Amino acid sequence: MKRVNMIASGSVQGVGFRAYIQKIAQDRHIAGWVRNLADGTVEIEAEGPDDLLNRFIESIRSSKTIFINVHSLQVRDISVTNEQGFTIRR
């Protein structure tokens, strides 16, 4: 089990990205949250089994739809909190 903090940049605000991330997390049984930051990036904290979390990270890194385009994803390990569920923070 591990937890990461991520900062996504690119076309990630105002395009449904947070809901998209929440859906991916729920499908992969990943816990955590996602929120917009004032500088136009999106912050994500996610926690789960290593293999599932790694697939979740790769899904985000390769996110490209007609509106969403992740140009950069910074990932760093943080302490596990045993959080349940995945929420969108305002």
Backbone as XML, in Angstrom:
<?xml version="1.0"?>
<chain id="A" units="angstrom">
  <residue number="1" name="MET">
    <atom name="N" x="0.857" y="-1.176" z="0.000"/>
    <atom name="CA" x="0.000" y="0.000" z="0.000"/>
    <atom name="C" x="0.896" y="1.229" z="0.000"/>
  </residue>
  <residue number="2" name="LYS">
    <atom name="N" x="0.542" y="2.195" z="-0.851"/>
    <atom name="CA" x="1.270" y="3.449" z="-0.836"/>
    <atom name="C" x="0.321" y="4.595" z="-1.182"/>
  </residue>
  <residue number="3" name="ARG">
    <atom name="N" x="0.788" y="5.807" z="-0.931"/>
    <atom name="CA" x="0.014" y="7.020" z="-1.194"/>
    <atom name="C" x="0.922" y="7.997" z="-1.921"/>
  </residue>
  <residue number="4" name="VAL">
    <atom name="N" x="0.346" y="8.692" z="-2.895"/>
    <atom name="CA" x="1.103" y="9.683" z="-3.649"/>
    <atom name="C" x="0.348" y="10.999" z="-3.714"/>
  </residue>
  <residue number="5" name="ASN">
    <atom name="N" x="1.108" y="12.066" z="-3.880"/>
    <atom name="CA" x="0.570" y="13.388" z="-4.174"/>
    <atom name="C" x="0.998" y="13.698" z="-5.597"/>
  </residue>
  <residue number="6" name="MET">
    <atom name="N" x="0.048" y="14.173" z="-6.404"/>
    <atom name="CA" x="0.333" y="14.468" z="-7.809"/>
    <atom name="C" x="-0.152" y="15.867" z="-8.163"/>
  </residue>
  <residue number="7" name="ILE">
    <atom name="N" x="0.577" y="16.505" z="-9.065"/>
    <atom name="CA" x="0.165" y="17.784" z="-9.629"/>
    <atom name="C" x="0.116" y="17.593" z="-11.147"/>
  </residue>
  <residue number="8" name="ALA">
    <atom name="N" x="-1.088" y="17.761" z="-11.704"/>
    <atom name="CA" x="-1.288" y="17.617" z="-13.151"/>
    <atom name="C" x="-1.399" y="19.003" z="-13.769"/>
  </residue>
  <residue number="9" name="SER">
    <atom name="N" x="-0.697" y="19.207" z="-14.874"/>
    <atom name="CA" x="-0.810" y="20.468" z="-15.602"/>
    <atom name="C" x="-1.155" y="20.177" z="-17.051"/>
  </residue>
  <residue number="10" name="GLY">
    <atom name="N" x="-1.675" y="21.182" z="-17.715"/>
    <atom name="CA" x="-2.126" y="21.063" z="-19.099"/>
    <atom name="C" x="-3.551" y="21.569" z="-19.184"/>
  </residue>
  <residue number="11" name="SER">
    <atom name="N" x="-4.352" y="20.962" z="-20.027"/>
    <atom name="CA" x="-5.778" y="21.293" z="-20.131"/>
    <atom name="C" x="-6.507" y="20.428" z="-19.115"/>
  </residue>
  <residue number="12" name="VAL">
    <atom name="N" x="-6.521" y="20.908" z="-17.850"/>
    <atom name="CA" x="-7.045" y="20.091" z="-16.754"/>
    <atom name="C" x="-8.093" y="20.800" z="-15.900"/>
  </residue>
  <residue number="13" name="GLN">
    <atom name="N" x="-8.395" y="22.052" z="-16.187"/>
    <atom name="CA" x="-9.440" y="22.747" z="-15.436"/>
    <atom name="C" x="-10.534" y="23.195" z="-16.397"/>
  </residue>
  <residue number="14" name="GLY">
    <atom name="N" x="-11.780" y="23.065" z="-15.943"/>
    <atom name="CA" x="-12.918" y="23.478" z="-16.757"/>
    <atom name="C" x="-13.259" y="22.511" z="-17.877"/>
  </residue>
  <residue number="15" name="VAL">
    <atom name="N" x="-12.745" y="21.287" z="-17.780"/>
    <atom name="CA" x="-12.947" y="20.304" z="-18.851"/>
    <atom name="C" x="-13.466" y="18.961" z="-18.337"/>
  </residue>
  <residue number="16" name="GLY">
    <atom name="N" x="-13.898" y="18.913" z="-17.056"/>
    <atom name="CA" x="-14.401" y="17.667" z="-16.483"/>
    <atom name="C" x="-13.315" y="16.738" z="-15.972"/>
  </residue>
  <residue number="17" name="PHE">
    <atom name="N" x="-12.107" y="17.258" z="-15.810"/>
    <atom name="CA" x="-10.977" y="16.426" z="-15.407"/>
    <atom name="C" x="-11.153" y="15.825" z="-14.017"/>
  </residue>
  <residue number="18" name="ARG">
    <atom name="N" x="-11.634" y="16.600" z="-13.050"/>
    <atom name="CA" x="-11.790" y="16.073" z="-11.687"/>
    <atom name="C" x="-12.779" y="14.915" z="-11.654"/>
  </residue>
  <residue number="19" name="ALA">
    <atom name="N" x="-13.907" y="15.044" z="-12.341"/>
    <atom name="CA" x="-14.888" y="13.951" z="-12.392"/>
    <atom name="C" x="-14.299" y="12.733" z="-13.113"/>
  </residue>
  <residue number="20" name="TYR">
    <atom name="N" x="-13.527" y="12.984" z="-14.151"/>
    <atom name="CA" x="-12.853" y="11.923" z="-14.901"/>
    <atom name="C" x="-11.894" y="11.158" z="-13.978"/>
  </residue>
  <residue number="21" name="ILE">
    <atom name="N" x="-11.104" y="11.895" z="-13.188"/>
    <atom name="CA" x="-10.163" y="11.276" z="-12.253"/>
    <atom name="C" x="-10.907" y="10.485" z="-11.185"/>
  </residue>
  <residue number="22" name="GLN">
    <atom name="N" x="-11.999" y="11.047" z="-10.666"/>
    <atom name="CA" x="-12.793" y="10.349" z="-9.651"/>
    <atom name="C" x="-13.315" y="9.024" z="-10.195"/>
  </residue>
  <residue number="23" name="LYS">
    <atom name="N" x="-13.806" y="9.018" z="-11.419"/>
    <atom name="CA" x="-14.333" y="7.798" z="-12.040"/>
    <atom name="C" x="-13.233" y="6.746" z="-12.194"/>
  </residue>
  <residue number="24" name="ILE">
    <atom name="N" x="-12.060" y="7.161" z="-12.672"/>
    <atom name="CA" x="-10.938" y="6.226" z="-12.815"/>
    <atom name="C" x="-10.561" y="5.648" z="-11.452"/>
  </residue>
  <residue number="25" name="ALA">
    <atom name="N" x="-10.501" y="6.507" z="-10.429"/>
    <atom name="CA" x="-10.139" y="6.058" z="-9.082"/>
    <atom name="C" x="-11.154" y="5.050" z="-8.555"/>
  </residue>
  <residue number="26" name="GLN">
    <atom name="N" x="-12.421" y="5.352" z="-8.708"/>
    <atom name="CA" x="-13.460" y="4.445" z="-8.220"/>
    <atom name="C" x="-13.420" y="3.115" z="-8.966"/>
  </residue>
  <residue number="27" name="ASP">
    <atom name="N" x="-13.197" y="3.147" z="-10.258"/>
    <atom name="CA" x="-13.103" y="1.918" z="-11.047"/>
    <atom name="C" x="-11.928" y="1.042" z="-10.606"/>
  </residue>
  <residue number="28" name="ARG">
    <atom name="N" x="-10.860" y="1.678" z="-10.118"/>
    <atom name="CA" x="-9.649" y="0.951" z="-9.729"/>
    <atom name="C" x="-9.534" y="0.778" z="-8.208"/>
  </residue>
  <residue number="29" name="HIS">
    <atom name="N" x="-10.569" y="1.148" z="-7.472"/>
    <atom name="CA" x="-10.590" y="1.015" z="-6.008"/>
    <atom name="C" x="-9.433" y="1.777" z="-5.352"/>
  </residue>
  <residue number="30" name="ILE">
    <atom name="N" x="-9.229" y="2.998" z="-5.834"/>
    <atom name="CA" x="-8.212" y="3.895" z="-5.298"/>
    <atom name="C" x="-8.904" y="4.909" z="-4.395"/>
  </residue>
  <residue number="31" name="ALA">
    <atom name="N" x="-8.326" y="5.175" z="-3.232"/>
    <atom name="CA" x="-8.873" y="6.167" z="-2.301"/>
    <atom name="C" x="-8.120" y="7.480" z="-2.468"/>
  </residue>
  <residue number="32" name="GLY">
    <atom name="N" x="-8.771" y="8.583" z="-2.055"/>
    <atom name="CA" x="-8.085" y="9.873" z="-2.082"/>
    <atom name="C" x="-9.014" y="11.006" z="-2.459"/>
  </residue>
  <residue number="33" name="TRP">
    <atom name="N" x="-8.432" y="12.008" z="-3.110"/>
    <atom name="CA" x="-9.203" y="13.185" z="-3.506"/>
    <atom name="C" x="-8.513" y="13.915" z="-4.649"/>
  </residue>
  <residue number="34" name="VAL">
    <atom name="N" x="-9.263" y="14.842" z="-5.259"/>
    <atom name="CA" x="-8.755" y="15.666" z="-6.351"/>
    <atom name="C" x="-9.314" y="17.076" z="-6.173"/>
  </residue>
  <residue number="35" name="ARG">
    <atom name="N" x="-8.506" y="18.097" z="-6.506"/>
    <atom name="CA" x="-8.980" y="19.481" z="-6.415"/>
    <atom name="C" x="-8.219" y="20.376" z="-7.387"/>
  </residue>
  <residue number="36" name="ASN">
    <atom name="N" x="-8.901" y="21.448" z="-7.808"/>
    <atom name="CA" x="-8.267" y="22.472" z="-8.631"/>
    <atom name="C" x="-7.401" y="23.354" z="-7.753"/>
  </residue>
  <residue number="37" name="LEU">
    <atom name="N" x="-6.299" y="23.827" z="-8.304"/>
    <atom name="CA" x="-5.449" y="24.804" z="-7.624"/>
    <atom name="C" x="-5.541" y="26.141" z="-8.359"/>
  </residue>
  <residue number="38" name="ALA">
    <atom name="N" x="-5.240" y="27.209" z="-7.646"/>
    <atom name="CA" x="-5.382" y="28.562" z="-8.190"/>
    <atom name="C" x="-4.488" y="28.830" z="-9.404"/>
  </residue>
  <residue number="39" name="ASP">
    <atom name="N" x="-3.407" y="28.092" z="-9.535"/>
    <atom name="CA" x="-2.482" y="28.328" z="-10.650"/>
    <atom name="C" x="-2.870" y="27.603" z="-11.943"/>
  </residue>
  <residue number="40" name="GLY">
    <atom name="N" x="-4.048" y="26.946" z="-11.959"/>
    <atom name="CA" x="-4.518" y="26.259" z="-13.160"/>
    <atom name="C" x="-4.162" y="24.783" z="-13.218"/>
  </residue>
  <residue number="41" name="THR">
    <atom name="N" x="-3.455" y="24.284" z="-12.212"/>
    <atom name="CA" x="-3.127" y="22.868" z="-12.145"/>
    <atom name="C" x="-4.179" y="22.150" z="-11.295"/>
  </residue>
  <residue number="42" name="VAL">
    <atom name="N" x="-4.070" y="20.835" z="-11.255"/>
    <atom name="CA" x="-4.969" y="20.016" z="-10.436"/>
    <atom name="C" x="-4.112" y="19.152" z="-9.522"/>
  </residue>
  <residue number="43" name="GLU">
    <atom name="N" x="-4.470" y="19.135" z="-8.232"/>
    <atom name="CA" x="-3.768" y="18.319" z="-7.250"/>
    <atom name="C" x="-4.575" y="17.059" z="-6.972"/>
  </residue>
  <residue number="44" name="ILE">
    <atom name="N" x="-3.879" y="15.942" z="-6.896"/>
    <atom name="CA" x="-4.503" y="14.647" z="-6.637"/>
    <atom name="C" x="-3.713" y="13.949" z="-5.542"/>
  </residue>
  <residue number="45" name="GLU">
    <atom name="N" x="-4.418" y="13.427" z="-4.540"/>
    <atom name="CA" x="-3.798" y="12.511" z="-3.595"/>
    <atom name="C" x="-4.512" y="11.185" z="-3.755"/>
  </residue>
  <residue number="46" name="ALA">
    <atom name="N" x="-3.730" y="10.125" z="-3.863"/>
    <atom name="CA" x="-4.303" y="8.809" z="-4.135"/>
    <atom name="C" x="-3.550" y="7.745" z="-3.356"/>
  </residue>
  <residue number="47" name="GLU">
    <atom name="N" x="-4.314" y="6.733" z="-2.940"/>
    <atom name="CA" x="-3.762" y="5.681" z="-2.090"/>
    <atom name="C" x="-4.354" y="4.336" z="-2.494"/>
  </residue>
  <residue number="48" name="GLY">
    <atom name="N" x="-3.508" y="3.330" z="-2.534"/>
    <atom name="CA" x="-3.980" y="1.997" z="-2.849"/>
    <atom name="C" x="-2.819" y="1.028" z="-2.976"/>
  </residue>
  <residue number="49" name="PRO">
    <atom name="N" x="-3.120" y="-0.229" z="-3.309"/>
    <atom name="CA" x="-2.069" y="-1.216" z="-3.540"/>
    <atom name="C" x="-1.147" y="-0.738" z="-4.665"/>
  </residue>
  <residue number="50" name="ASP">
    <atom name="N" x="0.127" y="-1.024" z="-4.531"/>
    <atom name="CA" x="1.137" y="-0.527" z="-5.469"/>
    <atom name="C" x="0.753" y="-0.730" z="-6.935"/>
  </residue>
  <residue number="51" name="ASP">
    <atom name="N" x="0.359" y="-1.951" z="-7.308"/>
    <atom name="CA" x="0.075" y="-2.226" z="-8.717"/>
    <atom name="C" x="-1.125" y="-1.423" z="-9.222"/>
  </residue>
  <residue number="52" name="LEU">
    <atom name="N" x="-2.190" y="-1.329" z="-8.419"/>
    <atom name="CA" x="-3.364" y="-0.563" z="-8.830"/>
    <atom name="C" x="-3.052" y="0.928" z="-8.887"/>
  </residue>
  <residue number="53" name="LEU">
    <atom name="N" x="-2.275" y="1.421" z="-7.933"/>
    <atom name="CA" x="-1.919" y="2.828" z="-7.907"/>
    <atom name="C" x="-1.024" y="3.178" z="-9.094"/>
  </residue>
  <residue number="54" name="ASN">
    <atom name="N" x="-0.099" y="2.310" z="-9.437"/>
    <atom name="CA" x="0.759" y="2.557" z="-10.599"/>
    <atom name="C" x="-0.053" y="2.625" z="-11.889"/>
  </residue>
  <residue number="55" name="ARG">
    <atom name="N" x="-1.049" y="1.755" z="-12.029"/>
    <atom name="CA" x="-1.919" y="1.808" z="-13.217"/>
    <atom name="C" x="-2.758" y="3.086" z="-13.225"/>
  </residue>
  <residue number="56" name="PHE">
    <atom name="N" x="-3.215" y="3.513" z="-12.050"/>
    <atom name="CA" x="-3.969" y="4.763" z="-11.917"/>
    <atom name="C" x="-3.110" y="5.949" z="-12.361"/>
  </residue>
  <residue number="57" name="ILE">
    <atom name="N" x="-1.863" y="5.985" z="-11.894"/>
    <atom name="CA" x="-0.944" y="7.066" z="-12.273"/>
    <atom name="C" x="-0.730" y="7.078" z="-13.779"/>
  </residue>
  <residue number="58" name="GLU">
    <atom name="N" x="-0.514" y="5.926" z="-14.371"/>
    <atom name="CA" x="-0.300" y="5.862" z="-15.820"/>
    <atom name="C" x="-1.547" y="6.285" z="-16.592"/>
  </residue>
  <residue number="59" name="SER">
    <atom name="N" x="-2.724" y="5.959" z="-16.073"/>
    <atom name="CA" x="-3.972" y="6.398" z="-16.710"/>
    <atom name="C" x="-4.066" y="7.916" z="-16.723"/>
  </residue>
  <residue number="60" name="ILE">
    <atom name="N" x="-3.671" y="8.538" z="-15.622"/>
    <atom name="CA" x="-3.695" y="10.002" z="-15.553"/>
    <atom name="C" x="-2.657" y="10.586" z="-16.497"/>
  </residue>
  <residue number="61" name="ARG">
    <atom name="N" x="-1.461" y="10.051" z="-16.436"/>
    <atom name="CA" x="-0.360" y="10.563" z="-17.264"/>
    <atom name="C" x="-0.717" y="10.533" z="-18.751"/>
  </residue>
  <residue number="62" name="SER">
    <atom name="N" x="-1.466" y="9.538" z="-19.171"/>
    <atom name="CA" x="-1.797" y="9.409" z="-20.599"/>
    <atom name="C" x="-3.194" y="9.948" z="-20.923"/>
  </residue>
  <residue number="63" name="SER">
    <atom name="N" x="-3.806" y="10.689" z="-19.994"/>
    <atom name="CA" x="-5.162" y="11.218" z="-20.204"/>
    <atom name="C" x="-5.190" y="12.211" z="-21.358"/>
  </residue>
  <residue number="64" name="LYS">
    <atom name="N" x="-5.938" y="11.848" z="-22.382"/>
    <atom name="CA" x="-6.140" y="12.727" z="-23.520"/>
    <atom name="C" x="-7.528" y="12.446" z="-24.084"/>
  </residue>
  <residue number="65" name="THR">
    <atom name="N" x="-8.380" y="13.451" z="-24.028"/>
    <atom name="CA" x="-9.688" y="13.375" z="-24.659"/>
    <atom name="C" x="-9.803" y="14.607" z="-25.536"/>
  </residue>
  <residue number="66" name="ILE">
    <atom name="N" x="-10.977" y="14.846" z="-26.066"/>
    <atom name="CA" x="-11.161" y="16.033" z="-26.888"/>
    <atom name="C" x="-10.903" y="17.316" z="-26.091"/>
  </residue>
  <residue number="67" name="PHE">
    <atom name="N" x="-11.126" y="17.266" z="-24.762"/>
    <atom name="CA" x="-10.939" y="18.440" z="-23.909"/>
    <atom name="C" x="-9.754" y="18.315" z="-22.954"/>
  </residue>
  <residue number="68" name="ILE">
    <atom name="N" x="-9.532" y="17.127" z="-22.425"/>
    <atom name="CA" x="-8.489" y="16.909" z="-21.420"/>
    <atom name="C" x="-7.171" y="16.554" z="-22.094"/>
  </residue>
  <residue number="69" name="ASN">
    <atom name="N" x="-6.088" y="17.193" z="-21.622"/>
    <atom name="CA" x="-4.758" y="16.861" z="-22.118"/>
    <atom name="C" x="-3.751" y="17.138" z="-21.009"/>
  </residue>
  <residue number="70" name="VAL">
    <atom name="N" x="-3.249" y="16.089" z="-20.389"/>
    <atom name="CA" x="-2.260" y="16.224" z="-19.323"/>
    <atom name="C" x="-0.884" y="16.371" z="-19.965"/>
  </residue>
  <residue number="71" name="HIS">
    <atom name="N" x="-0.270" y="17.535" z="-19.768"/>
    <atom name="CA" x="1.070" y="17.781" z="-20.329"/>
    <atom name="C" x="2.161" y="17.287" z="-19.393"/>
  </residue>
  <residue number="72" name="SER">
    <atom name="N" x="1.901" y="17.404" z="-18.084"/>
    <atom name="CA" x="2.906" y="17.037" z="-17.093"/>
    <atom name="C" x="2.209" y="16.489" z="-15.858"/>
  </residue>
  <residue number="73" name="LEU">
    <atom name="N" x="2.806" y="15.475" z="-15.248"/>
    <atom name="CA" x="2.295" y="14.917" z="-14.001"/>
    <atom name="C" x="3.474" y="14.707" z="-13.054"/>
  </residue>
  <residue number="74" name="GLN">
    <atom name="N" x="3.520" y="15.526" z="-12.001"/>
    <atom name="CA" x="4.548" y="15.388" z="-10.972"/>
    <atom name="C" x="4.004" y="14.450" z="-9.906"/>
  </residue>
  <residue number="75" name="VAL">
    <atom name="N" x="4.781" y="13.455" z="-9.525"/>
    <atom name="CA" x="4.332" y="12.446" z="-8.551"/>
    <atom name="C" x="5.381" y="12.329" z="-7.451"/>
  </residue>
  <residue number="76" name="ARG">
    <atom name="N" x="4.892" y="12.366" z="-6.202"/>
    <atom name="CA" x="5.803" y="12.124" z="-5.071"/>
    <atom name="C" x="5.100" y="11.257" z="-4.036"/>
  </residue>
  <residue number="77" name="ASP">
    <atom name="N" x="5.861" y="10.369" z="-3.416"/>
    <atom name="CA" x="5.332" y="9.497" z="-2.374"/>
    <atom name="C" x="5.102" y="10.300" z="-1.097"/>
  </residue>
  <residue number="78" name="ILE">
    <atom name="N" x="4.000" y="9.998" z="-0.409"/>
    <atom name="CA" x="3.692" y="10.596" z="0.885"/>
    <atom name="C" x="3.215" y="9.483" z="1.820"/>
  </residue>
  <residue number="79" name="SER">
    <atom name="N" x="2.942" y="9.838" z="3.069"/>
    <atom name="CA" x="2.535" y="8.848" z="4.067"/>
    <atom name="C" x="1.127" y="8.326" z="3.813"/>
  </residue>
  <residue number="80" name="VAL">
    <atom name="N" x="0.951" y="7.039" z="4.002"/>
    <atom name="CA" x="-0.353" y="6.387" z="3.873"/>
    <atom name="C" x="-1.256" y="6.860" z="5.013"/>
  </residue>
  <residue number="81" name="THR">
    <atom name="N" x="-2.537" y="7.115" z="4.688"/>
    <atom name="CA" x="-3.494" y="7.579" z="5.705"/>
    <atom name="C" x="-4.663" y="6.629" z="5.895"/>
  </residue>
  <residue number="82" name="ASN">
    <atom name="N" x="-4.737" y="5.577" z="5.083"/>
    <atom name="CA" x="-5.856" y="4.625" z="5.129"/>
    <atom name="C" x="-7.198" y="5.295" z="4.869"/>
  </residue>
  <residue number="83" name="GLU">
    <atom name="N" x="-7.190" y="6.250" z="3.960"/>
    <atom name="CA" x="-8.422" y="6.963" z="3.566"/>
    <atom name="C" x="-9.365" y="6.004" z="2.838"/>
  </residue>
  <residue number="84" name="GLN">
    <atom name="N" x="-10.650" y="6.279" z="2.931"/>
    <atom name="CA" x="-11.663" y="5.478" z="2.244"/>
    <atom name="C" x="-12.363" y="6.360" z="1.215"/>
  </residue>
  <residue number="85" name="GLY">
    <atom name="N" x="-12.689" y="5.804" z="0.059"/>
    <atom name="CA" x="-13.408" y="6.546" z="-0.965"/>
    <atom name="C" x="-12.549" y="7.548" z="-1.695"/>
  </residue>
  <residue number="86" name="PHE">
    <atom name="N" x="-13.123" y="8.161" z="-2.723"/>
    <atom name="CA" x="-12.411" y="9.165" z="-3.515"/>
    <atom name="C" x="-13.350" y="10.328" z="-3.753"/>
  </residue>
  <residue number="87" name="THR">
    <atom name="N" x="-12.937" y="11.526" z="-3.357"/>
    <atom name="CA" x="-13.803" y="12.699" z="-3.420"/>
    <atom name="C" x="-13.222" y="13.813" z="-4.274"/>
  </residue>
  <residue number="88" name="ILE">
    <atom name="N" x="-14.122" y="14.679" z="-4.724"/>
    <atom name="CA" x="-13.728" y="15.918" z="-5.395"/>
    <atom name="C" x="-13.802" y="17.010" z="-4.350"/>
  </residue>
  <residue number="89" name="ARG">
    <atom name="N" x="-12.685" y="17.681" z="-4.132"/>
    <atom name="CA" x="-12.661" y="18.797" z="-3.177"/>
    <atom name="C" x="-12.828" y="20.109" z="-3.930"/>
  </residue>
  <residue number="90" name="ARG">
    <atom name="N" x="-13.461" y="21.055" z="-3.282"/>
    <atom name="CA" x="-13.674" y="22.379" z="-3.884"/>
    <atom name="C" x="-12.609" y="23.340" z="-3.445"/>
  </residue>
</chain>
